[in-house]
Amino acid sequence: MRHMDIFLLRHAETESNRAGSLASGSEDALTEYGHRQAQAIVDGLMELEIEAILCSPYARALDTVEPFAQAASLPVVAHPCLAEGQLVLDNAISYEDPIYMPHSSGHLHPKENEQAGAFLRRALEAKELIFAQPVSKILVVTHGHMIRELLNIFLALPVKTRFPHDNCGLSLVSVGKINTVGFLNRAMSSNQYIHRKP
């Protein structure tokens, strides 16, 4: 298998994140602080020599990557398989085909109230989509539960692990003769220049 570096980036802070909610809908928007986080990660991402961007179709993910995509002059390819889903820690759930629905944003979204098996199937679709890219360094902008599911898939873990990710946290999955996973930064935007206004 060819070598590939997959950078998994969780979106910036949203209204639900700030409120401490463990779940959020497709319409959850970035906070003002989240927009500052999205700007703050640009320089760090530029150093990674990323060649392509895949992104969740949800606005919070697209808004997170937009400043970097503009700076790097890279197109953003949104795909519904990368949208958020639910936390699934049960290995016994049966897979089922996901259903994608048209959305007012112009992007397809997974069906509301999606079943866990459909989310798991989407995570497998996401893996195949990533591996199908003809580049060696790719940025995948998505959500906490999807990142956790992808890491469990890439590592082929016998028991699911949660892998916490802060907003704008970045993990690197290097795939090749030996597969490795590492947290480059649990929160790329945690530098001293970003401050949450009281």
Secondary structure by P-SEA (a helix, b strand, c coil): ccbbbbbbbbbccccccccccccccccccccaaaaaaaaaaaaaaaaacccbbbbcccaaaaaaaaaaaaaacbbbbbbcccccccccccccbbbbbbbbbbcccccccccccccaaaaaaaaaaaaaaaaaccccbbbbbbcaaaaaaaaaaaacccccccccccccbbbbbbbccbbbbbcccccccccccccccc
